[in-house]
Every structure is written in structure tokens, then in C-alpha cells.
Amino acid sequence: MIKAIIFDCFGVLSTEGWIPYRYHYFGNNKELFERSGDLQKQVDAGLMSIDDFIKDISAMSGVDEQSTKNMLEGVAPNRQLIDFIRSEIAPKYSVGMLSNAGDNWLDKIFTAKDLALFDEIALSFQNGFIKPDASSYESIASRIGVETQECVFVDDQERYCTGAIDVGMKAVWYKDFDQMRTDLYKILATNTKN
């Protein structure tokens, strides 16, 4: 029985700033691409401050720090998905957010009303678990009060969906809203909450 739907933030609940930046500035340089990924993991785990991350990424890309910060923070809520959660998901299921994040930008992206839709929010820099580490999925399920087998996880990165499946969750690989809704409804049609 599915009891909880858990959503990723960047690339699902909101637009993504980091991935386009990383591919644009480092995509043609394997060494810088890997180094930037290592820095991302450090900031997501709370081992590096966001200010130091921006400073290092700016130096690597040759872009000034303020422009880098603006590009990384220039995200907007996926209003269509938020409205769907409000009308179709939250009345029937527990709702969670699980995201690899180096800082808490949620108040800059979402309204208080939007954030109130989520029963639990787990950000990697706070809890130290980075997807696809099994502990990240197990932690959010535990905080919601459900088993991993009672969850559907929605993410725009296939490897993070695979990580969710590995701990027993169902997963939807988010490509666009209509595809996600169709795939989610297929899963929910065969599983109902008590």
C-alpha cells in the first residue's frame, strides 16, 4: 500500500540552477566536471559552506561570484506540480521532499503555503545523507512514519530513482509534468492507502 509520495526539489518541484551551470561551464573538461561534482557532494553533505562552494566554482568557471550565485539561485517553483500536489496528492497521501542541497533555499523558492504541503522535508546538508545513499531514502520514510515499501519517489535523475528502488520504494523518473502524472497514476492505481 502506498502511503507517501516523496518529491525531489531541484528539477522536479522547481527549476534547476546547478546542473545547467555545471554542464555549460565544465561539460567539455572532464577534470573540471569531476572536480565540480566532488565540490557539489561536499556542499550537499554540509562539509563545505555554500559561500566557499560559490567561490571555488566561480574561480573554476571564470565567472564572478555574484553572477554564479545568481545563476545557481535563479530557480522557480514548478507551479503546475505544486498545484497538483495540493489538489490531488496531499488530501490522500503523506507528502515529503528529499533533496541533495547545499543550503536551505526553500524559503526563496516556495511560499509558506507551498512548504506547508510537505509533512517532512529532508535536505542533505542538514542530515548528511546524499542520494543515492540508502540512508537518505530510509531517513525520509522514517520521518514520515512509513516503510520504504509504502513510498513513491519522484526525481529527475535516473540514478536517484534507482537508489529509491534499491531500498524498496517505487519510483517515477521525472521528465515532464504530464509524463510524471501518468506514471504516478499507474503506480497509485494498483496501490491504495488504508
Phi, psi and omega per residue, in radians:
M1 nan 2.207 3.093
I2 -1.433 2.219 -3.135
K3 -2.096 -0.299 -3.070
A4 -2.477 2.477 3.025
I5 -2.029 2.201 -3.072
I6 -2.061 2.255 -3.066
F7 -1.999 2.489 2.934
D8 -1.288 2.759 3.117
C9 -1.547 -1.303 -2.977
F10 -1.283 2.096 -3.090
G11 1.689 -0.170 3.109
V12 -2.197 -1.267 3.139
L13 -1.300 -0.328 3.093
S14 -2.553 2.941 3.035
T15 -1.194 2.927 -3.046
E16 -1.948 2.298 3.086
G17 -1.768 -0.702 -3.015
W18 -1.220 -0.855 -3.041
I19 -1.064 -0.824 3.077
P20 -1.063 -0.687 3.103
Y21 -1.057 -0.861 -3.086
R22 -1.066 -0.808 -3.128
Y23 -1.190 -0.657 -3.122
H24 -1.134 -0.833 -3.035
Y25 -1.570 -0.448 -3.046
F26 -2.157 -0.041 -3.038
G27 -1.076 -0.448 -3.116
N28 -1.719 0.117 -3.127
N29 -2.296 1.763 -3.046
K30 -0.970 -0.747 -3.111
E31 -1.099 -0.825 3.131
L32 -1.198 -0.616 3.120
F33 -1.079 -0.817 3.127
E34 -1.166 -0.736 3.133
R35 -1.088 -0.740 3.119
S36 -1.123 -0.626 3.079
G37 -1.141 -0.672 3.084
D38 -1.127 -0.736 3.097
L39 -1.102 -0.695 3.114
Q40 -1.053 -0.762 3.135
K41 -1.086 -0.683 3.134
Q42 -1.130 -0.782 -3.126
V43 -1.227 -0.655 3.115
D44 -1.119 -0.552 3.139
A45 -1.472 -0.044 -3.131
G46 1.383 0.287 -3.129
L47 -1.590 -0.153 -3.128
M48 -2.471 2.472 3.120
S49 -1.288 2.699 3.105
I50 -1.112 -0.605 3.117
D51 -1.125 -0.726 3.096
D52 -1.170 -0.666 3.100
F53 -1.046 -0.869 -3.137
I54 -1.076 -0.714 3.115
K55 -1.058 -0.818 -3.116
D56 -1.186 -0.758 -3.132
I57 -1.140 -0.698 3.108
S58 -1.062 -0.785 3.134
A59 -1.107 -0.704 -3.137
M60 -1.166 -0.640 -3.052
S61 -1.583 -0.309 -3.080
G62 1.362 0.327 3.124
V63 -1.866 2.420 -3.116
D64 -1.101 2.716 -3.031
E65 -1.058 -0.722 -3.124
Q66 -1.136 -0.712 3.111
S67 -1.143 -0.711 3.096
T68 -1.068 -0.823 3.138
K69 -1.055 -0.746 3.125
N70 -1.083 -0.722 -3.141
M71 -1.173 -0.709 -3.122
L72 -1.251 -0.584 -3.118
E73 -1.597 -0.103 -3.093
G74 -1.342 1.071 -3.136
V75 -1.993 2.759 -3.132
A76 -2.347 2.646 3.127
P77 -1.175 2.580 3.013
N78 -1.453 1.517 -3.009
R79 -1.039 -0.659 3.130
Q80 -1.063 -0.761 3.131
L81 -1.225 -0.747 3.116
I82 -1.024 -0.772 3.120
D83 -1.118 -0.667 3.093
F84 -1.109 -0.784 3.105
I85 -1.054 -0.785 -3.126
R86 -1.058 -0.790 -3.032
S87 -1.530 -0.610 -2.989
E88 -1.937 -0.536 -3.011
I89 -1.727 -0.943 -3.057
A90 -1.022 -0.583 3.112
P91 -1.205 -0.307 -3.025
K92 -2.051 -0.384 -3.018
Y93 -2.379 2.745 2.938
S94 -1.254 2.587 -3.073
V95 -2.202 2.308 3.119
G96 -2.242 2.825 3.003
M97 -2.211 2.264 3.103
L98 -2.282 2.071 -3.052
S99 -2.507 2.456 2.921
N100 -1.355 1.981 -3.069
A101 -2.543 2.390 -3.134
G102 -1.529 -0.116 3.138
D103 -2.838 2.947 3.128
N104 -1.685 1.659 3.095
W105 -1.708 0.112 -2.978
L106 -1.031 -0.701 -3.139
D107 -1.165 -0.398 3.096
K108 -1.436 -0.388 -3.082
I109 -1.694 -0.783 -2.978
F110 -1.983 2.721 3.031
T111 -1.394 2.873 3.074
A112 -1.053 -0.627 3.114
K113 -1.126 -0.697 3.092
D114 -1.096 -0.854 -3.084
L115 -1.145 -0.481 3.121
A116 -1.181 -0.261 3.098
L117 -1.188 -0.389 -3.003
F118 -1.681 2.203 3.093
D119 -1.223 -0.614 3.106
E120 -2.545 2.507 3.073
I121 -2.236 2.181 3.137
A122 -2.132 2.013 3.111
L123 -1.898 2.358 -2.998
S124 -1.032 -0.663 -3.086
F125 -1.159 -0.370 3.124
Q126 -1.529 -0.691 -3.063
N127 -1.753 -0.171 3.076
G128 1.389 0.045 3.131
F129 -1.830 2.177 -3.128
I130 -1.909 2.228 3.032
K131 -1.025 2.427 0.196
P132 -1.678 0.448 3.062
D133 -0.991 2.265 -3.103
A134 -0.961 -0.588 -3.109
S135 -1.077 -0.517 -3.136
S136 -1.143 -0.755 -3.131
Y137 -1.261 -0.733 -3.141
E138 -1.123 -0.658 -3.133
S139 -1.120 -0.824 -3.118
I140 -1.165 -0.670 3.101
A141 -1.079 -0.785 3.129
S142 -1.078 -0.747 3.138
R143 -1.109 -0.603 3.099
I144 -1.312 -0.453 3.140
G145 1.652 0.531 3.139
V146 -2.293 2.900 3.023
E147 -1.467 2.705 3.124
T148 -1.027 -0.583 -3.138
Q149 -1.174 -0.213 -3.139
E150 -1.735 0.251 -3.062
C151 -2.100 2.617 2.896
V152 -2.014 2.307 3.130
F153 -1.967 2.339 -3.114
V154 -2.063 2.132 -3.121
D155 -2.562 2.661 3.120
D156 -1.541 -0.050 3.121
Q157 -1.915 2.090 -3.091
E158 -0.992 -0.700 -3.093
R159 -1.113 -0.523 3.107
Y160 -1.349 -0.536 3.020
C161 -1.148 -0.734 3.108
T162 -1.061 -0.729 3.089
G163 -1.041 -0.697 3.114
A164 -1.149 -0.769 3.129
I165 -1.079 -0.670 -3.124
D166 -1.073 -0.439 3.100
V167 -1.738 0.142 3.045
G168 1.790 -0.029 3.102
M169 -1.347 2.758 2.861
K170 -1.454 2.745 -3.124
A171 -2.506 2.582 3.035
V172 -2.152 2.126 3.079
W173 -1.456 1.912 -3.040
Y174 -1.359 2.089 3.041
K175 -1.994 -0.686 3.002
D176 -2.768 2.953 -3.013
F177 -1.065 -0.853 -3.074
D178 -1.084 -0.754 3.109
Q179 -1.101 -0.763 -3.137
M180 -1.078 -0.811 -3.128
R181 -1.057 -0.774 3.123
T182 -1.064 -0.841 -3.120
D183 -1.147 -0.688 3.122
L184 -1.142 -0.775 3.118
Y185 -1.074 -0.612 3.086
K186 -1.078 -0.744 3.108
I187 -1.166 -0.803 -3.078
L188 -1.214 -0.432 3.130
A189 -1.133 -0.472 -3.140
T190 -1.746 -0.013 -3.128
N191 -2.409 2.304 3.099
T192 -2.221 2.630 3.103
K193 -1.419 2.473 3.081
N194 -1.099 nan nan
